[in-house]
Amino acid sequence: MKTIRRLIYSEVLKAVAFVTLGFLSLFFFFDFVDELGDIGKPSSLGYGAPQALAYVALLVPSHLYELMPIAVLIGTIFVMARLAQSSEYTILRTSGLGPWRALRSLLVLGAGFVVLTFMVGDYVAPIADRGAQLLKARFQGDVFATTGATGAWLKEKRGDMSYAVNVNALNRDGTLRSPRIFEFDAQGFVATQITAAYAVAVDGAWVLHEAQQQHYDTRAAGDKARVTTTTVPELRWPTSLTNEMVSVALLKPDRMRTLDLFEYIRHLDANGQTAQRYEIQFWRKVFYPLSCLVMVVLALPFAYLHFRQTGITSYVFGGVLIGISFFLLNNVFGYIGNLSSWVPWITAAAPGLIYSVVSLAAFGWLVLRR
């Protein structure tokens, strides 16, 4: 059995690597074409073809994370169908490779793809994405992430006081650009507003530079209401907000690490803010690598098909369509779950569960019954 497993594993790994390389090359080309419009712009001084190539190369890990399940599906289908077409799989079956043993062998291989997908998506891709944004910001501006004209808004509570924090952008050196902090009292009135040119997040606080602090005493009767303005070169503001939390609010949540998303969700819950969107994305990042297991199970029945009338190409094309439909269903469930307030983990797990049922049904019908 070791020889059989070595044969199947080597063939699947080579096929998956070939498919992955083809997809990544295609995406690399499309990304580079998109960057051609920014090369040589007056606002992009020094941003040439080498910088564009480096930027596009840093996007490769994100594409690898997104493409791993479909590459695993297409590569495994190709190997299983080719073994069936050449009758090699029939010989393997007569050598003792039963359906359950074949399924177990593919699941072990799929587990390896699960680990690889998780490592790329949770460690390599976020670092590479941040490096890509920093590289582009070096030639096209100081800011590498913004969300609209007003930036990102966050909320925090400490005792009876609550705070609304606005960060316009996150600079390439990790500083927070143009932060604004609104302090509300227990009755919900604005008590203090703090603005600064930039802020640096340290342990348990933000150090605000060129800060202006306005104290509002507008609830006093008559002409006693007043606004007191104080300007200081540096102000330390205690907070539990970190650069990672600001990054989650500024960047797309699917570009963040699972742990960063989890901490940000806890922060939103602690401050009474809705976290539906981020919870769905968190569970999608948990379940997405497991879809590689679903794909290898879905590919196994192709080894039991007959190729007397139909060539192997049509089956591989069918595998591509199945992979595309999985991505479409995964995205559709994410949007519908967010709009309909579905349970986040069910929303994220539903596409994988549906395709798991389809895979097991195809396995039972083609393998066990036929």
Secondary structure, DSSP 8 states (H G I E B T S, - for coil): -HHHHHHHHHHHHHHHHHHHHHHHHHHHHHHHHHHGGGTT-TTSTT--HHHHHHHHHHTHHHHHHHHHHHHHHHHHHHHHHHHHHTTHHHHHHHTT--HHHHHHHHHHHHHHHHHHHHHIIIIIHHHHHHHHHHHHHHHH-SBS---SSS-EEEEEEETTEEEEEEE-EEBTTS-EES-EEEEE-TTS-EEEEEE-SEEEEETTEEEEEEEEEEEEETTSSGGG-EEEEEEEEEEEEE-S--HHHHHHHHS-GGGS-HHHHHHHHHHHHHTT---HHHHHHHHHHHHGGGHHHHHHHHHGGGGG---SSS-HHHHHHHHHHHHHHHHHHHHHHHHHHHHHT--HHHHHHHHHHHHHHHHHHHHIIIIII-
